[in-house]
Amino acid sequence: MNYRPDIQGLRAIAVLLVMLFHFNPAWLPGGFVGVDMFLVLSGYLIVSILLNRKNQPGYRLTSTLRDFYLSRLKRIAPAYFAMLVAVSLLAAVLFLPADLATYKEGLNQAAWFNSNHYFAGFGDYFAPANHEQPLLHTWSLAVEIQFYLLAPLLVLLLPIKALKWLFATLLITLTAVAEYRLRGLGLHQATYYSLYARLPEFFAGGLLALYIYTAAGGRPWFASLGLVLLLASAVLQPQLGHFPGLSALLPVAGALLILLQPARGPTGQLLASKTMVWLGQLSYSLYLWHWPVLALLRYYTGEQVLDMPFSLLFIALTLALASLSYYTLEVPLRARRARYKQILGYGLLTGAVLAVSPSMAKINKALTPAPLPAEYTRYADPATICHGQIVGDCLKGDLSSDKEVLVLGDSHAAMLNLFFDQLGKDLGFKARIITASSCVTIPGFDYLRIAEWAHEPCQTQIEQARQHLAGAQVIFLAASWHWQLASHDFQHALSAFLAAQSQAGSKIYLLEQEPLLNKNPLRALRFKALGLDPSIGINPAYQQANATLQRLAASHSGGTSLNFEASGVFAQAPFADGTSIYLDEHHLNEEGAKRYAVAARSAFVKILD
């Protein structure tokens, strides 16, 4: 095949789009289309290479397959597994034991190039957020490897005419399937990471390779139009709709137009410039390393958007690691000469890969401070509360009392199980507590915006709560208000709920959000033990949410908002009298829930009088 420097330029644009999006999604909402550009490129190049080999004198299927898979292995594996080893060792040092256990689950899948399936169904409310998962980006490499298992057999066994029909049919069919699952079934996460939703991009690139192999190329202005389409698809998201599906066809078309014509005209010359070619050569290593660096910095700082010093650190580390990876691993281990050095390199890398898993546990254990008692590492015993499922009668407090209150909400209500249990036993009432992760368990809650794994438990708990609303005289609502109230649909649902229950004669008490921390206190304790000095402050976002809650409560006759900060229980948050009362940035632990109950006692005496 003839070398095309403009393809390296296209790779450079793709990786820069992805990195900008990952660094700050607000800057480039659709920068993730860079991944789709890579997949189109991969389809184009792989099919082109295979067609070229298929038509060489002395072609043999077995040797072609062997050479293809060896070349792909040399291209992808060394830098990839070196990244897994390095990131795993850093995770063993920095991560809390529970977070490391979550990381290892993803690592096991990433090692077998199955992480797209893993992250398609990933869902754990108390695991590190997606932007703190160092191996999240490996899903696209898993998709690519899975395509490699399919493409050679199709291209080498079928004639070109049949391939054209097959690729076109699969492109249309799978795009329609993805569109239906996105818009009809609402399966956004599962579709985004799936192989079937990304295969159309590979097939589009493959179709172009088949077309160029049998026909002439395009016009010089095609590349300029293609670049415009690519940038438009990156800038106009999310207005273009759910992704991939039909929305993916815009960046796919842009990439195809650029590939259709080798470097000509101003766009082609830009893509073939020395800087763009260099970035394109570095693109694989940049993609491999930028995300783990970003995720680990976010894990340490607790911030999705890094401040200036950490942003500069991100740029420096990414460039250094990518350059080191490219010049010491990618290039040497792909070279044809110095085979003994390659054997030594592969041997060392294999040994590191085999050693990393048992080493992680030992390193993490050695650097982990003495474990805290259970009451400091959870907000309630998950086996005994009605959170996401019904366990027993869902009652806490004085179970012999005739006074019963209903408590609804998300995990911020679930963390109050001990709160209501203690107050109920003290003041002679029982509380029925029905909650779900990310879900305020009231009728009309806009559950489609929360993680897909939480949809079914949310709907189930809302129906359970509905059965008890009719006779409920006193209702308490608690939630992560700073997050929930960001949704206008939720505000409407909450307002409608307050109106309906006020009309029914219920008294509804909205428990305002506790002070929001800017860092996870358990992580901060670990970092401090490592000799680092993380500072924990208060994030004022919760105050604005509480102000909105007060206005909503005041606009309905049965609504009242409750705030207990004046009691001083949170004056030294995340501590109280030197004792940790927080589980993470916004949840109290069991000790915190008990102290909170003491602070709220006098108010509850009046409420239940």
LINNORRA-V342025 format. One record per residue. OMEGA is omega in whole degrees, -180 to 180 (NA if undefined). Layout:
BEGIN
omega: <OMEGA,OMEGA>
END
This chain:
BEGIN
omega: <176,179,179,-179,-179,177,174,177,177,175,-180,178,-178,-177,177,176,-179,-177,177,179,-179,-179,179,-177,-179,-179,-176,-171,-179,-179,178,179,174,176,-180,175,177,-177,175,178,-179,178,-179,-175,-178,179,178,-180,-178,177,180,179,-177,-175,176,174,180,180,173,-176,-174,-179,178,178,179,-179,-179,-176,176,180,178,179,178,-178,-169,-166,-173,-179,-178,-177,173,176,-180,-180,-177,-178,180,178,177,178,179,180,-170,-167,167,-178,180,179,178,178,176,179,-177,176,178,179,179,179,-180,-179,179,178,178,-173,176,177,-180,-177,175,180,-176,177,176,-172,-175,171,175,-179,-179,-178,175,179,-171,-177,-179,-175,-178,-179,-177,176,176,177,-178,178,179,175,180,179,-176,-169,-175,-178,179,-174,-175,-176,-176,175,-175,-178,179,179,179,180,-178,-180,-180,-180,-180,178,-178,-176,-177,174,179,178,179,-180,180,-179,178,-172,-178,-176,179,-178,-173,-177,-178,-179,-176,-175,-172,176,-175,-179,-179,179,177,180,174,-177,177,176,178,177,179,178,178,-179,-179,-179,-176,-177,-180,180,-176,-178,-179,-177,177,-178,179,177,179,179,177,180,180,-179,178,-179,178,-175,-171,175,1,-178,-179,177,-177,-172,4,-179,-178,-179,-179,-176,180,177,177,179,179,179,-179,-180,178,-178,-175,-176,176,-170,173,-180,-175,-180,178,179,177,-178,-178,180,-174,-179,-178,178,179,178,178,177,-178,-168,-179,179,175,179,-178,-169,-173,-174,177,177,-179,-177,-179,175,177,178,-179,-175,-175,-178,176,177,-175,175,-173,-180,-180,175,178,177,177,-178,-177,-179,-179,180,-179,-178,179,179,178,180,-176,-172,-179,-180,-175,-175,-177,-175,173,-177,-179,-177,180,-177,-179,177,178,179,178,180,179,179,179,-179,178,178,179,180,-179,-176,-169,-174,177,-180,-178,-177,-179,180,-178,-180,-179,-176,-178,177,179,-176,178,174,-174,-176,178,-176,176,177,176,175,-175,-178,-174,-178,-179,-179,-177,178,179,178,-178,-177,178,-177,175,179,-180,-174,179,-176,175,179,180,175,179,-180,-178,176,-180,-178,176,170,179,-178,-180,176,178,176,-179,177,-179,179,-179,179,-179,-172,173,173,177,-177,174,-171,-178,-173,176,-179,177,-169,173,-166,177,177,178,180,-177,-171,-177,-179,-179,-178,-175,-180,-178,-176,-175,176,179,-179,180,-178,176,179,176,179,-178,-179,-177,-176,-174,-177,-175,178,-179,-178,174,175,175,-177,171,-169,-178,178,-176,-175,174,178,177,177,178,178,178,-180,179,179,179,178,179,-180,-177,-178,175,179,180,177,-180,169,-176,-180,179,179,-177,-174,177,179,-177,-180,177,177,176,-175,179,176,-178,178,178,-179,179,178,178,180,176,-175,179,178,-179,178,-179,175,-174,-177,-178,-178,177,178,180,177,177,179,179,179,179,-179,-178,-177,179,-172,-178,-173,175,176,-177,179,-174,-180,-178,180,-180,-177,-178,-174,-179,-176,15,-179,172,-175,179,-179,179,179,180,175,177,-175,-172,175,170,171,-177,178,178,179,180,178,178,179,178,-179,-175,-171,-175,178,-179,175,180,-178,-173,-179,NA>
END
